[in-house]
Amino acid sequence: MGIFSKNFFSAEDTAAALCTSPGGAISIIRITGKDALDVAEKVWKGKRSLREKKNLRRVLLGKTVQDEEPCLAFYMKAPHSYTGDDTVELQCHGGSIAPGRLLKAVYAAGARPAEPGEFTRRAFLNGKLDLTQAEAVADLIGARSDVAADLALRQLSGRPGEEIRACREILLSLLAEIESRMDFPEEDLDWKSVPALLSDVEEVREKLEKLVSSRKRGAILREGVRLVIAGRPNSGKSSLLNALLGYERAIVTEIAGTTRDTLEETADFRGIPVHLSDTAGLRSESSDRIEKIGMERSMDSIRRAEVLFWVADLADAEARKDPFGALEAVPENVFVILVWNKSDLFPLPEAKKRGVYVTGTGRKIPYVRVSAKTGEGLDLLLDLFRETVLEGGEFSSGEWEVSLRHAQELEKALSSLAEGALVLEKEEWELAASSLRKASDHLGGITGETVSADILEEIFSRFCIGK
């Protein structure tokens, strides 16, 4: 069973799964494990043998044994494969019937169904990937924006793992020196001074703190933000939703209160995944029972929002005096952007299309003037949205934004480093060694060098079958 619990099959088995989405033109079935070639030869035949050395890593044309359907075969001998084990990939016609038949034959020939994430798990166990790279595979599959995909690819490159291992190597070197002081206290060895040891600890601490600081942006770029569009009835909320999405998602009429329920949609705004909600209009009171229910749901959405686009109608004199009058209270924990709609009716110079509105309580809320009808100001709104959620920061092509799991391990490592620095100053070597060892183990938990079986199970169980 190796490093995994009973929920995972043995890495010694030969496993197979469909690696492509059902319904496509071509389907790929991957067979991996010590008997992969034997299994493949029971279900595939061609003029050339997969076993011939000259045919290694070459795509061979043949047919399935059972149905004599055209099928390509590709053999990769261990360790030169994605999983690091012997692997054969079979490419057949797509749809559901042809690959289903072939996969059934593969199982009958001796392979078992692969578990979720098993191919990547094998790659990790065989040293083809570290744990940060393995997690990046899942992030890439689940990416909902170009930026999220770029982030996953950067992590998949291995550089993040290299940074963590470099920090861990410094700590292991310090640990070795401290332990030598304890083992040979009477020897006059060429030990580093205490200030030099503390300098090394500080170097690692600074690097780890920089990584931890990227956690919030990492969550935004990977998981997205909850964005709610709200405002008074007939202020143009649904028109703004349609304009931002680029298609007619919501019904728009001149009748106030057309939107009675919350509409949900996903989008990509300036590289940031967005969970978008268009809500029913809010007014101070209503005698319409259905409208009241819609307004209650609107308030629930606003309370759960991370960003709120509050839409106000420039053509409405009451809204110009108090754009937030229909909102009981502007949530303090929500980023709010005031969107003055229908700017096409009140043209202004470019320099005045963006500014800050001060509420009666003194809260400063950024605003943008837009026209959902003409599209004017939408680029300014999306720029302001990006600045708001990233707090003015930008995502550089060379950066690595840590995930929640990585941040938790980094914070534990930083705590242990802080403890270690205090006892190092006092030359309490045994306590210092214990603290540095803990910090090193937490860093190893990120790359997979000291990770527990339970954590590995949890990580790989989130993968889809076929990866």
Secondary structure, DSSP 8 states (H G I E B T S, - for coil): -TTS-TTS--TTS-EEEE-S-TTSSEEEEEEESTTHHHHHHHHEEESS-TTSGGGTT-EEEEEETTT--EEEEEEE-TTSSSSSS-EEEEEEE-SSHHHHHHHHHHHHTT-EE--TTHHHHHHHHTTSS-HHHHHHHHHHHH--SHHHHHHHHHHHTTHHHHHHHHHHHHHHHHHHHHHHHHH-TTS------HHHHHHHHHHHHHHHHHHHTTHHHHHHHHH-EEEEEEESTTSSHHHHHHHHHTS--S---SSTT---S-EEEEEEETTEEEEEEE-----S--S-HHHHHHHHHHHHHHHH-SEEEEEEETT-HHHHH-TTTTSS---TTSEEEEEEE-GGGS---GGGSEEEEE-TT--EEEEEE--TTT-TTHHHHHHHHHHHHTTT----TT-----HHHHHHHHHHHHHHHHHHHHHHTT-HHHHHHHHHHHHHHHHHHHTSS--HHHHHHHHTTS-TT-
